[in-house]
């Protein structure tokens, strides 16, 4: 499966009616894109560099996305839209342990690993991320993918703005904000890869931590 995630920011001084029209336009473009699955959801309070709207599309392959990207991009070029950043990627390692339920939340973490990081170190980093669902019961589904193409209008570097996308479906928002972020495997195992005071840090730039309400499940088991 080929995935496209876009994080959309409201333009400065946009009025509520203009943003509502932008969301409707973007939702219509996603609906008509031919994606196998799609999600367009407003972000919830607490995101970090997470924008105001998440657009997530899944296609059978990259060719299907390329055939549709013109119409999707046109929907995103709305006067009420300020910045857009995101990533494109083939589905990576994924799993599902349970149904998400009616209060489900989709979360995506966009990460940039330093370009000089050795491959074996990247693999250990990925392995640590993938340990989390085994310890955190509120993660109903997950997927870790390497980025094949990325955009970020906010990023100052000429290097690839994002290298990984770490996605989850949570049973509810409170579990994301408490059980996940406060769990020992998060601060005792995973945080060392992000903490500039740790010698093992490899994600030195800012991350995009974004999440919103989930309707239908979008992360199938196995990708």
C-alpha positions as CSV (number, residue, x, y, z in Angstrom):
1,X,0.0,0.0,0.0
2,X,1.2,3.5,-0.8
3,X,0.4,6.1,1.7
4,X,0.2,9.9,1.6
5,X,-0.1,12.0,4.8
6,X,-0.5,15.8,4.7
7,X,-0.5,18.1,7.7
8,X,-2.4,21.3,6.9
9,X,-2.1,24.6,8.6
10,X,-4.6,27.4,8.5
11,X,-3.5,30.6,6.8
12,X,-3.0,33.6,9.0
13,X,-6.1,35.8,9.5
14,X,-8.4,33.1,8.0
15,X,-12.0,33.5,9.2
16,X,-14.0,30.5,10.3
17,X,-16.2,30.4,7.2
18,X,-13.1,30.4,4.9
19,X,-11.5,27.5,6.9
20,X,-14.8,25.5,6.8
21,X,-14.9,25.9,3.0
22,X,-11.2,24.8,2.8
23,X,-12.0,21.7,4.9
24,X,-15.0,20.8,2.7
25,X,-12.9,21.3,-0.4
26,X,-10.1,19.1,0.9
27,X,-12.5,16.4,2.1
28,X,-14.2,16.3,-1.3
29,X,-10.8,15.9,-3.0
30,X,-9.9,13.1,-0.7
31,X,-13.2,11.4,-1.2
32,X,-12.9,11.5,-5.0
33,X,-9.2,10.6,-5.1
34,X,-9.7,6.9,-5.6
35,X,-7.8,6.1,-2.4
36,X,-8.6,2.7,-0.9
37,X,-8.9,4.3,2.5
38,X,-8.8,8.0,3.5
39,X,-9.1,10.1,6.6
40,X,-9.6,13.9,6.8
41,X,-9.8,15.0,10.4
42,X,-9.3,18.2,12.4
43,X,-6.4,18.1,14.8
44,X,-7.1,18.0,18.6
45,X,-5.6,20.2,21.3
46,X,-2.1,19.2,22.2
47,X,-0.5,18.6,18.8
48,X,3.1,19.7,18.4
49,X,3.9,21.2,14.9
50,X,0.7,19.3,14.0
51,X,-1.3,21.7,12.0
52,X,-5.1,22.1,12.0
53,X,-6.1,19.3,9.7
54,X,-4.7,15.8,8.9
55,X,-5.2,14.3,5.5
56,X,-4.3,10.6,5.1
57,X,-4.7,8.6,1.9
58,X,-3.9,5.0,1.1
59,X,-3.5,3.9,-2.5
60,X,-2.9,0.5,-4.1
61,X,0.5,1.7,-5.4
62,X,2.4,4.9,-6.2
63,X,1.1,5.0,-9.7
64,X,-2.5,5.3,-8.4
65,X,-1.4,8.2,-6.2
66,X,0.4,10.0,-9.0
67,X,-2.7,9.7,-11.1
68,X,-4.7,11.5,-8.4
69,X,-2.2,13.9,-6.9
70,X,-3.0,16.8,-9.2
71,X,-6.6,16.9,-7.9
72,X,-5.6,16.4,-4.3
73,X,-3.0,19.1,-4.5
74,X,-5.5,21.5,-6.1
75,X,-7.8,20.9,-3.1
76,X,-5.0,21.8,-0.8
77,X,-4.1,25.0,-2.6
78,X,-7.0,26.8,-1.0
79,X,-6.8,30.5,0.0
80,X,-7.5,29.5,3.6
81,X,-4.6,27.0,3.7
82,X,-1.2,28.4,4.9
83,X,1.4,25.7,5.0
84,X,1.3,22.0,4.2
85,X,3.8,19.4,5.0
86,X,3.8,15.7,5.0
87,X,5.2,12.5,3.6
88,X,4.7,9.7,1.1
89,X,5.7,6.1,1.9
90,X,5.1,2.5,1.2
91,X,3.5,0.7,4.2
92,X,6.1,-0.6,6.6
93,X,5.9,-2.9,9.6
94,X,2.3,-2.9,11.0
95,X,0.0,-4.7,13.3
96,X,-3.4,-4.6,15.0
97,X,-4.2,-6.0,18.4
98,X,-7.8,-5.0,18.8
99,X,-10.6,-2.9,17.3
100,X,-10.2,0.8,18.0
101,X,-13.7,1.5,19.2
102,X,-16.0,4.5,18.9
103,X,-13.6,7.0,20.6
104,X,-10.6,6.1,18.5
105,X,-7.8,8.6,17.7
106,X,-5.4,8.5,14.8
107,X,-1.9,9.7,15.6
108,X,1.1,10.3,13.3
109,X,4.6,11.2,14.3
110,X,6.8,12.5,11.5
111,X,10.4,12.1,12.4
112,X,13.7,13.2,10.8
113,X,16.7,11.0,11.6
114,X,20.0,12.6,11.1
115,X,21.4,11.8,7.6
116,X,24.7,10.5,8.8
117,X,23.1,7.8,11.1
118,X,24.5,4.3,10.5
119,X,22.0,1.8,9.2
120,X,22.4,-0.5,12.2
121,X,21.6,2.4,14.5
122,X,18.4,3.2,12.5
123,X,17.3,-0.4,12.8
124,X,17.8,-0.4,16.6
125,X,15.8,2.8,16.8
126,X,13.0,1.3,14.7
127,X,13.0,-1.8,16.8
128,X,12.6,0.2,20.0
129,X,9.6,2.0,18.5
130,X,8.0,-1.3,17.5
131,X,8.3,-2.6,21.1
132,X,5.8,0.0,22.3
133,X,2.5,-1.7,21.2
134,X,3.5,-4.8,23.2
135,X,3.5,-2.7,26.4
136,X,0.8,0.0,25.8
137,X,-2.6,-1.6,25.7
138,X,-4.4,1.4,24.3
139,X,-2.5,1.2,21.0
140,X,-5.0,-0.8,18.9
141,X,-3.0,-0.6,15.6
142,X,0.3,0.7,14.5
143,X,2.6,1.1,11.5
144,X,6.2,2.3,11.2
145,X,7.3,3.3,7.7
146,X,10.3,4.8,6.0
147,X,9.6,7.9,3.9
148,X,10.2,7.8,0.2
149,X,9.2,11.5,-0.5
150,X,8.6,14.3,1.9
151,X,7.6,18.0,1.9
152,X,7.9,20.6,4.6
153,X,7.5,24.3,3.9
154,X,8.6,25.0,7.5
155,X,11.9,23.1,7.4
156,X,15.1,25.1,7.0
157,X,17.3,22.3,5.9
158,X,18.0,21.1,2.4
159,X,18.1,17.5,3.7
160,X,14.9,15.3,3.5
161,X,12.5,16.9,6.1
162,X,11.1,13.6,7.2
163,X,12.6,10.1,7.2
164,X,10.0,8.0,9.2
165,X,6.3,8.0,9.9
166,X,5.2,6.3,13.1
167,X,1.4,5.9,13.1
168,X,-1.0,4.5,15.7
169,X,-4.7,4.1,16.4
170,X,-5.5,4.7,20.0
171,X,-8.7,3.7,21.8
172,X,-9.2,7.2,23.1
173,X,-7.4,10.6,23.4
174,X,-6.7,10.3,27.2
175,X,-4.7,7.1,26.6
176,X,-2.5,8.9,24.0
177,X,-1.9,11.8,26.3
178,X,-1.3,9.8,29.4
179,X,-0.6,6.1,29.1
180,X,1.5,6.5,25.9
181,X,3.5,9.6,26.7
182,X,4.0,8.7,30.4
183,X,4.7,5.0,29.9
184,X,8.2,3.8,31.1
185,X,8.9,2.3,27.6
186,X,8.5,5.8,26.2
187,X,10.7,7.7,28.6
188,X,13.0,4.9,29.5
189,X,13.7,3.3,26.1
190,X,12.4,5.5,23.2
191,X,13.1,9.0,24.5
192,X,16.9,8.5,24.3
193,X,16.7,8.6,20.5
194,X,15.1,12.1,20.7
195,X,16.8,13.7,23.8
196,X,19.7,16.0,22.9
197,X,21.2,15.3,26.3
198,X,21.6,11.6,25.5
199,X,24.6,10.4,23.5
200,X,22.3,8.1,21.4
201,X,20.1,10.9,20.0
202,X,19.5,10.6,16.3
203,X,16.3,12.7,15.8
204,X,17.8,16.1,16.4
205,X,15.3,18.2,14.6
206,X,11.7,19.0,15.6
207,X,9.1,16.4,15.1
208,X,5.5,16.6,13.9
209,X,3.2,15.1,16.6
210,X,-0.3,15.3,15.2
211,X,-3.6,13.5,16.0
212,X,-7.3,13.7,15.4
213,X,-10.6,11.8,15.8
214,X,-10.8,8.6,13.9
215,X,-13.9,7.4,12.2
216,X,-13.3,4.1,10.4
217,X,-10.1,2.2,11.1
218,X,-7.3,3.2,8.6
219,X,-4.4,1.0,9.7
220,X,-5.0,-2.5,8.6
221,X,-3.1,-5.4,10.1
222,X,0.1,-6.0,8.2
223,X,0.0,-2.7,6.4
